[in-house]
Structure formats: C-alpha cells, structure tokens
C-alpha cells in the first residue's frame, strides 16, 4: 500500500470537519435567547499540550485557535469533542520597521520578501489548515486582488535585485548599501515558542532567509506583552504579527496610511509612508460607492505589493473544539463553534430545565488590559467582546449587516456628506441596571473623537456632530463626507456608558476592573460595564477571568435557562 503522509492524514481530518459536520440551520436570532448558563470562566492556558489535555479531561469546554496539526489529529481521535473549521479573515505577517535603515530601503524589502519561502513554511508548519498568503488582505475577501501577488520565493533573484540596484557584499559577506552603509544586525521580535510555537519558528526561518542575503539576523522571542509594548513604541527592526482582519478592505488605511505611522497604539506598525499609496488609501477610505471602493482597494493592494512594508506569510483557517457533552452548539462553514451564539445557547447535554454549570473557555495568552479604550489584543477582546456591544452586527451566515443595539438604521446624503440615523431597541439596559439611552451613544462617539483615541479615531474622525431624539430613540450622526464605510465604522463602534466614562479622569490609565461602582440596585460592581451577555466578576493573573450572566441582556428573557 502507498504510504499516507502526515500532511494527507491531517488534511483528511480537516476535510471531514468541513464537509461532514452537521449542517447549520438557517440563522434566526430568536433561537438565541440566552445566555442559558450563569457562570463563564475564561481560563488562561498557554501551553498547547496542556490545552488539549484539559479539553479531553473535561477541565475545558471550548478550545479555539487550535494551531497545531497534531492537536487536530489527537482531538479527532479522542472522540470526546466536536471539531469545526472555517475560513476567516486571519493574516500573519513579518513586518519591517521602515522608519530606519535598512528597511527604509524599498529594494531591500523586496529582496527580503523573496527569501521567505511562505509556501513550504505553511505546509510544513500547518499541515493543511492554513494557506500561504499571496496578498495584503485574505483571499476570502471579495476585495482581494488576484493580480497583486507578492514576489515569488527566489534567493538568486533576490540577490540579483540588490546587485542591480548597486548593493554589494564586503569581504566578510555582509550586505552593504550603495552609500557604503553595512546592514546592521537585525532582531525579529516574536512571542516565545511556549505561547506561539509557529510564530517563533517563522521568525527563525525569516532570520535564516535574511542571512542568505548577507544580513546578520536572529529571532528574538520575548514575553508577548513586552513585545507588544516594544512594537507600540516603534522600538524594533522587524516583528511577526497576526491580525484578525475585518470584512471591509478600508482597514488597509489604518494599517498603511502615513498619518498613523508615528501614533502610539495605532496599526501602521511598519511606518510605511508613500504619497501614491496614501492617495489610493484615502480614496479607499472615502469611496462613495462599491465600485469606487473596489477600484481603490485593488490599486492599494498593487502598490503594497511593490512597497512591501510587510511580507504576508499565511492565512489560517479557524479550528475549534467543543466537548460533546454540550448541546445547542452553533457553527457553519464560516463560523467555528467558539462564537457568541454558541455561548448564548449552549446547555449541558441531558440537563433538566434550569440546570446549569460553569462554562470553561480557553484563552491562550494572559490578558494585557481590560480597558476597552486601549486594549488591542485578540485575547483581551475575547473577554471584552462578551461585555460590550455595538449598534449593528454581522450576520454569521452571510456576513451582511444585522440589527443589534439598533433595531434599524438608514443612510442619506446631506449637503456635506453622509447622515446615519440609528433607532435604538426599546428597553435596553446596562449591566448595572441603568437604562441605555441615546445620550450614551452620543457621548461614546463624541468621547472617542474628542480624545482622539488611537484604536478608534479613524472610524470617528470624519464625524461632524451627533443629534439625538429621546422620544423616538434615534441617533443621527452627521459625517463630513460620503463614504461607503461610514455605516460599518460608526455602527460597529462599541457603545460605552456615559454615567461611568464621564467620571474617568484619565482614559489611558483607566483600570475599570479595579475601580468600584454601584449598580442601580446598590450592589457592588466594577466600572467594566457594558450591555453584553456576561458581566465581569473577577480575574486572577495567570488563571482565569470569571464572568456571570447579565440578567439585563437584550436576548435574555428570564426564561432562557428553562
């Protein structure tokens, strides 16, 4: 019999996850009257072996972000979990700091991209559950440009590219710029292998690739939070980083427009600055319609493929596991089981009406901060995403817009630009029992713009004013221009409670989990108050974040556990 490779075995497991899982029913928000469970523990567990052992032993219920092929095999063979897999908007990159030599040189970045063998790295490291990245937005996006390919892997072509541009190699083989500057020793920042083994390995492989150009380079693993701080301060040569990108391509503006290159906490990590790219990105951001947006998105991607501020490495499928002793798990071909709707509806298998037990949900890294105004990691937002809501949401079946805190909305064009009108649901309450009103929405949006909060400012920077009408529960947002993306930028913004935020003296230093707050009924809470399905209770560093059910949640009807 012919031998079956490990790659083929794992690919077969993943294909069974995709094609042989039970089909999802048509999406209907009325099916998710929850949450049904009263307690949720986000368990901090970094080690991948410990994670798989924990879910098979029952110490974890939900495990997402499974990044090793061996774990997929192990979990599938255990028979104790259901696996789900879906394509997503994930992207992994090696990012160059273009603010300083040598990566301020375009030709060097181009050559560096040609010594990174993304195809074989992806196959060897992920065994079929990731695809080599060929562009700057994921291929699942309808705005992906099939023609703006990254430069192919070719070491000799990379060296020739440099030689043709006047670069030389000294007697020691060190790559030297045309002006005589030797390339310095390069450190590629990355998380430690105990946290993200594949990220560390890619940094090592990237350093080895740079050495083939005649550069001195090494991977520099470090504590993930320390790495993020270094990158935020722009104190790095190169780094590995992954993004869970949005369905809209205007994120390219935040990632690569020069106006964000020196803003601490902003997303232009590479510091790329190019006039032609800036113009294309501005056209993308301000596109008045879908056709204009598509044209600007394609041009932006083609310019990025020439400028190479980052090297796209791979786009990973989402793989998640949930123990088979849970019922009412939601999944489809676009969404794995570790999602909000599973969290709302899941119940212990065979449980009697009203019977409940805690949910143990893995977080693979320590929480950096639960201040929603400065937090930027996916791990923080796993927690914060169950606390805060936005005006509109995304239908998980088709990725189209869906009502959330707002029951409806409309868009019109005024004399200067777009006018967005949102009508809030009736009877909304914050987790502390106080009513959510149009004043909260107005205050949130105006606060983010007035304070130029980096994580959100791009979305609100074109906002001119906000008008409200309490009687009709409407919020009218006037924009200074017309853009295809205004609805998603404003509608997708988290809404914060005015009665808490207006008393915060310094939003940057705000520690909501450590600041006491009185609920409407006089009970003790913290200032980490949203409208989401779970309320923050306590956290223990290196152990867990404990959440409890929000009795005021808009989808909880008081009978959800029956």
C-alpha positions as CSV (number, residue, x, y, z in Angstrom):
1,X,0.0,0.0,0.0
2,X,1.2,3.5,-0.7
3,X,2.3,5.5,2.4
4,X,0.0,8.2,3.7
5,X,1.8,11.3,4.8
6,X,1.1,13.2,8.0
7,X,0.0,16.1,5.8
8,X,-2.6,13.9,4.0
9,X,-3.9,12.4,7.2
10,X,-4.4,15.8,8.9
11,X,-5.9,17.2,5.7
12,X,-8.4,14.3,5.7
13,X,-9.4,15.1,9.2
14,X,-9.9,18.7,8.4
15,X,-11.9,17.9,5.3
16,X,-14.2,15.7,7.4
17,X,-14.7,18.7,9.7
18,X,-15.7,20.9,6.8
19,X,-17.8,18.6,4.8
20,X,-19.2,16.1,7.2
21,X,-20.2,18.2,10.2
22,X,-23.9,18.6,10.7
23,X,-25.2,21.4,8.5
24,X,-26.3,24.6,10.4
25,X,-29.9,25.6,10.4
26,X,-30.8,28.9,8.8
27,X,-29.8,31.7,11.1
28,X,-32.5,33.1,13.3
29,X,-31.6,35.5,16.1
30,X,-34.8,34.4,18.0
31,X,-33.1,31.0,18.6
32,X,-30.5,32.5,20.9
33,X,-32.5,33.6,23.9
34,X,-29.6,33.4,26.4
35,X,-27.2,33.1,27.9
36,X,-28.5,29.9,29.5
37,X,-25.5,29.3,31.8
38,X,-24.9,31.6,34.8
39,X,-21.1,31.4,35.0
40,X,-18.3,31.7,32.4
41,X,-14.6,31.2,33.1
42,X,-12.1,32.4,30.6
43,X,-9.2,30.1,31.5
44,X,-5.7,31.3,30.8
45,X,-3.8,28.3,29.4
46,X,-0.8,29.0,27.2
47,X,0.7,25.6,26.5
48,X,-0.9,23.7,23.6
49,X,-0.4,20.3,25.1
50,X,-2.0,21.4,28.3
51,X,-4.9,22.8,26.3
52,X,-5.7,19.5,24.5
53,X,-5.3,17.5,27.7
54,X,-7.6,19.9,29.5
55,X,-10.4,19.7,27.0
56,X,-10.2,15.9,26.7
57,X,-10.2,15.6,30.5
58,X,-13.2,18.0,31.0
59,X,-11.3,20.9,32.5
60,X,-12.0,22.9,29.4
61,X,-15.3,23.0,27.5
62,X,-14.3,25.2,24.5
63,X,-10.9,25.4,22.8
64,X,-10.5,27.8,19.9
65,X,-7.5,28.9,17.9
66,X,-6.1,25.4,17.6
67,X,-2.8,26.0,15.8
68,X,-1.0,22.6,15.6
69,X,-2.0,19.8,13.2
70,X,-1.0,17.2,15.7
71,X,-3.7,18.6,18.1
72,X,-6.3,18.3,15.4
73,X,-5.4,14.6,15.0
74,X,-5.3,14.0,18.7
75,X,-8.7,15.6,19.4
76,X,-10.4,13.9,16.5
77,X,-9.2,10.5,17.7
78,X,-10.3,11.1,21.2
79,X,-14.0,11.0,20.3
80,X,-14.7,13.4,23.1
81,X,-15.0,16.7,21.2
82,X,-16.6,18.0,18.0
83,X,-14.3,19.9,15.7
84,X,-15.3,22.7,13.5
85,X,-13.3,24.6,10.9
86,X,-14.0,27.7,8.8
87,X,-12.1,30.1,6.5
88,X,-11.7,33.5,8.1
89,X,-10.0,36.9,7.8
90,X,-6.8,35.9,9.5
91,X,-3.5,37.1,8.2
92,X,0.1,36.5,9.5
93,X,2.9,38.8,8.5
94,X,6.6,39.6,9.0
95,X,6.6,43.4,9.5
96,X,9.6,45.6,8.7
97,X,10.2,48.9,10.5
98,X,10.5,51.2,7.6
99,X,11.3,54.2,9.7
100,X,15.0,53.3,9.9
101,X,17.9,51.7,7.9
102,X,18.0,49.1,6.4
103,X,14.2,48.5,6.0
104,X,13.7,52.1,4.9
105,X,15.1,50.9,1.6
106,X,12.3,49.6,-0.7
107,X,14.6,47.3,-2.8
108,X,15.9,45.6,0.3
109,X,12.3,44.9,1.5
110,X,11.5,43.5,-1.9
111,X,14.6,41.2,-1.8
112,X,13.8,40.2,1.8
113,X,10.3,39.1,0.7
114,X,11.9,36.8,-1.9
115,X,13.9,34.8,0.7
116,X,10.8,33.9,2.7
117,X,9.5,30.6,1.5
118,X,5.9,31.0,2.6
119,X,4.6,28.1,0.6
120,X,6.8,25.4,2.2
121,X,6.8,27.1,5.6
122,X,3.0,27.0,5.6
123,X,2.8,23.4,4.5
124,X,5.5,22.2,7.0
125,X,4.1,24.1,10.0
126,X,0.4,23.8,9.5
127,X,-0.1,20.5,7.6
128,X,-3.1,21.7,5.6
129,X,-5.1,24.0,7.8
130,X,-3.5,27.3,6.5
131,X,-2.9,28.7,3.1
132,X,0.2,30.7,2.0
133,X,-0.8,34.3,1.8
134,X,-0.5,35.9,-1.6
135,X,-1.7,39.4,-0.7
136,X,-2.4,42.0,1.9
137,X,-6.0,41.1,2.6
138,X,-7.3,37.5,2.9
139,X,-8.4,35.7,-0.2
140,X,-11.9,35.2,1.4
141,X,-12.5,38.9,1.0
142,X,-14.5,39.9,-2.1
143,X,-12.0,42.8,-2.5
144,X,-8.9,40.5,-2.7
145,X,-6.8,41.3,-5.8
146,X,-5.8,38.1,-7.6
147,X,-3.3,40.0,-9.6
148,X,-1.3,41.7,-6.9
149,X,0.9,38.8,-5.9
150,X,3.8,39.0,-3.6
151,X,7.2,38.4,-5.1
152,X,7.9,34.7,-5.6
153,X,10.5,32.9,-3.4
154,X,13.8,33.0,-5.3
155,X,17.1,33.6,-3.4
156,X,19.2,34.2,-6.5
157,X,16.7,36.6,-8.0
158,X,16.7,38.5,-4.6
159,X,20.5,38.8,-4.6
160,X,20.5,39.9,-8.3
161,X,17.8,42.5,-7.5
162,X,20.1,44.0,-4.9
163,X,23.2,43.8,-7.1
164,X,21.3,45.6,-9.9
165,X,20.4,48.4,-7.5
166,X,24.0,48.9,-6.5
167,X,24.2,46.9,-3.3
168,X,27.4,45.0,-2.7
169,X,28.9,42.4,-0.2
170,X,32.1,43.2,1.7
171,X,34.9,40.8,2.4
172,X,33.0,39.3,5.2
173,X,30.0,38.7,3.0
174,X,28.0,41.5,4.8
175,X,25.4,43.2,2.6
176,X,26.3,46.8,2.0
177,X,24.1,49.6,0.7
178,X,25.2,51.8,-2.3
179,X,26.1,54.6,0.0
180,X,28.6,52.3,1.9
181,X,26.4,51.6,5.0
182,X,26.7,48.0,6.2
183,X,23.4,46.4,7.1
184,X,23.2,46.1,10.9
185,X,22.3,43.1,13.0
186,X,18.5,42.5,12.8
187,X,16.3,41.2,15.6
188,X,12.9,39.9,14.6
189,X,10.6,40.2,17.6
190,X,8.2,37.3,18.2
191,X,6.3,35.6,21.1
192,X,8.1,32.7,22.9
193,X,7.5,29.2,21.5
194,X,5.6,28.3,24.6
195,X,2.9,30.8,23.6
196,X,3.0,30.6,19.8
197,X,5.4,28.0,18.5
198,X,4.7,28.6,14.9
199,X,5.3,32.4,15.3
200,X,8.7,31.7,16.8
201,X,9.5,29.2,14.1
202,X,8.6,31.7,11.3
203,X,10.8,34.3,12.9
204,X,13.7,31.9,13.0
205,X,13.1,30.9,9.3
206,X,12.8,34.6,8.3
207,X,16.1,35.4,10.0
208,X,17.7,32.5,8.2
209,X,16.3,33.8,4.9
210,X,17.8,37.3,5.6
211,X,21.1,35.6,6.3
212,X,21.1,34.3,2.7
213,X,21.1,37.9,1.6
214,X,24.2,38.6,3.5
215,X,22.5,40.1,6.5
216,X,23.0,39.2,10.2
217,X,19.7,38.4,11.7
218,X,18.1,36.4,14.6
219,X,14.7,35.7,16.1
220,X,14.2,37.4,19.5
221,X,11.4,35.6,21.4
222,X,10.0,37.6,24.3
223,X,7.0,37.8,26.6
224,X,4.1,38.7,24.3
225,X,3.0,41.7,26.3
226,X,6.6,43.1,26.3
227,X,6.7,42.5,22.6
228,X,3.5,44.5,22.1
229,X,4.9,47.4,24.1
230,X,8.1,47.4,22.1
231,X,6.1,47.5,18.8
232,X,3.8,50.2,20.1
233,X,6.8,52.3,20.9
234,X,8.2,51.5,17.4
235,X,11.3,50.1,19.1
236,X,12.0,47.2,16.7
237,X,13.7,46.1,13.5
238,X,11.2,43.6,12.4
239,X,8.5,41.5,14.1
240,X,6.0,38.8,13.4
241,X,2.3,39.7,13.9
242,X,-1.1,38.3,13.1
243,X,-4.3,40.2,12.6
244,X,-7.9,39.1,12.6
245,X,-8.9,41.4,9.9
246,X,-12.4,42.8,9.1
247,X,-14.7,42.1,6.1
248,X,-14.0,45.7,4.8
249,X,-10.8,46.5,3.0
250,X,-10.6,50.0,4.3
251,X,-8.6,48.5,7.2
252,X,-5.7,49.0,4.8
253,X,-6.0,52.7,5.5
254,X,-5.4,52.2,9.2
255,X,-2.6,49.7,8.6
256,X,-0.6,51.6,5.9
257,X,-1.5,55.3,5.7
258,X,1.4,57.5,6.7
259,X,-0.8,59.6,9.1
260,X,-0.7,56.6,11.5
261,X,2.9,55.7,11.3
262,X,4.1,57.5,14.5
263,X,0.9,57.3,16.5
264,X,1.5,55.1,19.6
265,X,-1.0,52.3,19.7
266,X,-2.1,52.7,16.0
267,X,-2.0,50.0,13.5
268,X,0.6,51.3,11.0
269,X,3.4,49.2,12.6
270,X,5.7,49.3,9.6
271,X,5.7,53.1,9.4
272,X,5.3,53.0,5.7
273,X,4.9,56.4,4.1
274,X,4.4,56.8,0.4
275,X,2.5,59.6,-1.4
276,X,0.9,57.4,-4.1
277,X,-0.1,54.8,-1.6
278,X,-1.6,57.5,0.7
279,X,-3.7,58.8,-2.2
280,X,-5.0,55.4,-3.0
281,X,-5.8,54.6,0.6
282,X,-7.6,57.9,1.1
283,X,-9.7,57.1,-2.0
284,X,-10.5,53.7,-0.5
285,X,-11.4,55.2,2.9
286,X,-13.6,57.9,1.3
287,X,-15.1,55.7,-1.5
288,X,-18.7,56.9,-2.1
289,X,-19.9,53.6,-3.5
290,X,-19.0,49.9,-4.0
291,X,-17.5,50.4,-7.5
292,X,-15.1,53.1,-6.3
293,X,-14.2,51.1,-3.2
294,X,-13.3,48.1,-5.3
295,X,-11.1,50.2,-7.6
296,X,-9.3,51.9,-4.8
297,X,-8.9,48.5,-2.9
298,X,-7.2,46.9,-6.0
299,X,-4.9,49.9,-6.5
300,X,-3.9,49.9,-2.8
301,X,-3.0,46.2,-2.9
302,X,-0.9,46.6,-6.1
303,X,1.0,49.5,-4.6
304,X,1.6,47.5,-1.4
305,X,2.9,44.5,-3.4
306,X,5.6,46.9,-4.7
307,X,6.4,48.7,-1.5
308,X,6.4,45.5,0.7
309,X,6.1,47.1,4.2
310,X,5.2,43.6,5.4
311,X,5.6,40.1,4.0
312,X,2.3,38.2,4.0
313,X,3.1,34.7,5.2
314,X,-0.1,32.7,5.7
315,X,-3.8,32.9,6.3
316,X,-5.0,30.4,8.8
317,X,-8.3,28.5,9.0
318,X,-10.1,28.7,12.3
319,X,-10.2,25.4,14.0
320,X,-12.2,25.0,17.3
321,X,-13.2,22.1,19.6
322,X,-16.1,21.8,22.0
323,X,-16.8,18.9,24.2
324,X,-19.6,16.6,23.1
325,X,-21.3,16.9,26.5
326,X,-22.8,20.3,25.3
327,X,-25.9,20.7,23.3
328,X,-27.1,23.7,21.2
329,X,-23.7,24.5,19.6
330,X,-23.8,26.9,16.7
331,X,-21.5,26.5,13.7
332,X,-21.5,26.9,9.9
333,X,-18.9,26.9,7.1
334,X,-17.9,30.5,8.0
335,X,-18.0,30.3,11.8
336,X,-16.4,27.8,14.2
337,X,-18.1,26.7,17.4
338,X,-16.3,29.2,19.6
339,X,-18.6,32.1,18.8
340,X,-21.1,34.3,20.6
341,X,-24.2,32.3,19.5
342,X,-22.8,29.1,21.0
343,X,-22.0,31.0,24.2
344,X,-25.6,32.2,24.4
345,X,-27.3,28.9,23.6
346,X,-25.1,26.1,24.9
347,X,-26.6,23.8,27.5
348,X,-25.2,20.6,29.2
349,X,-26.3,17.5,27.3
350,X,-29.2,15.9,29.0
351,X,-29.7,18.7,31.5
352,X,-33.0,19.3,33.1
353,X,-34.8,22.6,32.7
354,X,-32.9,25.3,34.6
355,X,-29.9,23.1,35.3
356,X,-26.7,24.9,34.9
357,X,-23.0,24.6,35.3
358,X,-20.0,26.8,34.6
359,X,-18.5,27.1,31.1
360,X,-14.7,26.9,30.9
361,X,-13.5,28.6,27.7
362,X,-9.8,28.8,26.9
363,X,-7.7,32.0,26.4
364,X,-4.2,31.1,25.1
365,X,-2.5,34.2,26.5
366,X,-2.5,36.4,29.5
367,X,-4.9,39.3,29.4
368,X,-3.0,42.6,28.7
369,X,-5.6,45.1,29.8
370,X,-9.4,45.2,30.1
371,X,-9.5,48.9,29.5
372,X,-11.6,48.9,26.2
373,X,-10.1,52.2,25.2
374,X,-6.5,51.0,24.9
375,X,-6.8,47.2,24.6
376,X,-5.8,45.8,21.2
377,X,-5.1,42.1,21.5
378,X,-7.5,39.3,20.4
379,X,-7.2,37.8,23.9
380,X,-8.4,40.9,25.7
381,X,-11.2,41.2,23.2
382,X,-12.3,37.6,23.8
383,X,-13.3,38.9,27.2
384,X,-14.4,42.4,26.2
385,X,-16.4,41.1,23.3
386,X,-18.8,39.4,25.8
387,X,-19.1,42.7,27.7
388,X,-19.6,45.4,25.1
389,X,-22.0,45.7,22.1
390,X,-22.3,47.9,19.0
391,X,-25.3,49.4,17.1
392,X,-25.1,46.8,14.3
393,X,-23.6,43.4,14.0
394,X,-22.6,40.9,11.3
395,X,-24.9,38.0,10.2
396,X,-22.7,34.9,10.7
397,X,-24.4,33.2,7.8
398,X,-23.7,35.7,5.1
399,X,-21.5,38.4,6.7
400,X,-24.2,41.1,5.9
401,X,-25.3,43.8,8.3
402,X,-27.7,42.9,11.1
403,X,-29.5,44.9,13.8
404,X,-28.1,44.8,17.3
405,X,-28.4,47.6,19.8
406,X,-30.1,49.5,17.0
407,X,-33.2,47.8,15.7
408,X,-33.0,49.7,12.4
409,X,-30.9,52.3,10.5
410,X,-30.9,54.5,7.4
411,X,-28.4,56.3,5.3
412,X,-28.9,59.5,3.4
413,X,-26.7,62.1,1.8
414,X,-26.8,65.6,3.1
415,X,-25.2,68.8,1.8
416,X,-21.8,67.9,3.1
417,X,-21.8,64.1,3.5
418,X,-23.5,61.0,4.8
419,X,-26.1,61.2,7.6
420,X,-26.6,57.9,9.5
421,X,-29.7,57.5,11.6
422,X,-29.9,54.7,14.1
423,X,-33.1,53.7,16.1
424,X,-32.3,52.0,19.4
425,X,-34.1,49.0,20.6
426,X,-36.7,49.8,23.3
427,X,-35.8,48.9,26.9
428,X,-32.1,48.5,26.7
429,X,-30.2,48.4,30.0
430,X,-26.6,48.5,31.0
431,X,-25.3,45.6,33.0
432,X,-25.6,47.7,36.2
433,X,-29.3,48.1,35.6
434,X,-29.3,51.7,34.5
435,X,-31.1,52.4,31.1
436,X,-29.1,52.8,27.9
437,X,-30.2,55.9,26.1
438,X,-29.4,57.9,23.0
439,X,-27.3,60.1,25.2
440,X,-24.9,57.1,25.9
441,X,-24.4,56.6,22.1
442,X,-23.8,60.3,21.6
443,X,-21.4,60.5,24.5
444,X,-19.4,57.4,23.3
445,X,-18.9,58.7,19.8
446,X,-18.1,62.2,20.8
447,X,-15.7,61.0,23.5
448,X,-13.7,58.8,21.1
449,X,-13.4,61.7,18.6
450,X,-12.6,64.5,21.2
451,X,-9.9,62.4,22.8
452,X,-8.6,61.0,19.5
453,X,-8.4,57.5,21.0
454,X,-6.0,55.8,18.6
455,X,-7.8,52.4,18.4
456,X,-11.0,54.1,17.3
457,X,-10.2,57.6,16.0
458,X,-10.0,56.6,12.3
459,X,-13.6,55.5,12.5
460,X,-14.9,58.7,14.0
461,X,-12.5,61.3,12.6
462,X,-15.0,62.3,9.9
463,X,-17.9,62.7,12.3
464,X,-19.1,66.3,12.5
465,X,-21.9,66.2,15.0
466,X,-24.4,63.8,16.7
467,X,-28.0,64.7,17.3
468,X,-30.5,62.7,19.4
469,X,-34.2,62.4,20.0
470,X,-35.1,60.6,23.1
471,X,-38.8,60.2,22.2
472,X,-38.1,58.3,19.0
473,X,-34.9,56.7,20.4
474,X,-33.0,57.9,17.4
475,X,-29.3,59.0,17.0
476,X,-28.4,61.0,13.9
477,X,-24.7,61.1,13.0
478,X,-23.5,63.7,10.5
479,X,-20.4,62.9,8.6
480,X,-18.2,65.5,6.9
481,X,-18.0,63.4,3.7
482,X,-19.6,60.5,1.9
483,X,-18.0,57.1,2.4
484,X,-19.1,53.5,1.6
485,X,-17.7,52.5,5.0
486,X,-19.3,55.0,7.4
487,X,-22.1,52.7,8.4
488,X,-19.7,49.9,9.5
489,X,-17.3,52.3,11.2
490,X,-20.0,54.1,13.2
491,X,-22.4,51.2,13.5
492,X,-19.7,48.8,14.5
493,X,-18.3,51.0,17.3
494,X,-18.6,49.8,20.9
495,X,-21.0,51.8,23.0
496,X,-19.8,52.8,26.5
497,X,-21.9,54.1,29.5
498,X,-21.9,57.8,29.8
499,X,-22.5,57.7,33.6
500,X,-19.2,55.8,34.1
501,X,-17.0,57.2,31.4
502,X,-17.8,60.9,32.1
503,X,-16.2,60.4,35.6
504,X,-13.0,58.7,34.4
505,X,-10.1,61.2,35.0
506,X,-7.6,59.6,32.6
507,X,-8.9,57.2,29.9
508,X,-5.4,56.0,29.1
509,X,-4.7,54.9,32.7
510,X,-8.3,53.8,33.5
511,X,-8.5,50.4,35.2
512,X,-12.2,49.6,35.2
513,X,-11.8,46.2,36.8
514,X,-10.1,47.8,39.8
515,X,-12.5,50.7,40.2
516,X,-15.6,50.0,42.3
517,X,-19.0,51.0,41.1
518,X,-22.6,50.9,42.5
519,X,-25.3,49.2,40.4
520,X,-28.8,50.7,40.2
521,X,-29.9,48.4,43.0
522,X,-27.0,49.4,45.2
523,X,-25.0,46.2,44.7
524,X,-21.2,46.3,44.2
525,X,-19.7,46.0,40.7
526,X,-16.7,47.4,38.9
527,X,-16.6,50.1,36.2
528,X,-16.3,47.4,33.5
529,X,-19.9,47.8,32.5
530,X,-21.4,47.1,29.0
531,X,-24.5,45.6,27.6
532,X,-23.2,42.2,26.6
533,X,-24.3,38.8,27.8
534,X,-21.8,38.4,30.6
535,X,-20.6,40.7,33.5
536,X,-17.1,40.8,34.7
537,X,-16.8,39.4,38.2
538,X,-13.1,38.9,39.0
539,X,-9.8,38.0,37.4
540,X,-6.7,36.1,38.6
541,X,-3.5,36.7,36.8
542,X,-2.3,33.5,35.0
543,X,-5.5,31.6,36.0
544,X,-8.9,32.9,34.8
545,X,-11.4,35.7,34.3
546,X,-14.7,34.9,35.9
547,X,-17.9,36.3,34.3
548,X,-21.5,36.0,35.4
549,X,-24.7,36.1,33.4
550,X,-26.2,39.6,32.6
551,X,-29.9,39.5,33.6
552,X,-30.5,42.7,31.6
553,X,-29.0,41.3,28.3
554,X,-31.2,42.2,25.3
555,X,-31.5,38.5,24.3
556,X,-32.1,37.1,27.8
557,X,-35.8,36.8,28.5
558,X,-35.7,35.4,32.1
559,X,-36.8,32.0,30.8
560,X,-33.6,31.2,28.9
561,X,-32.5,28.5,31.2
562,X,-35.8,26.7,31.2
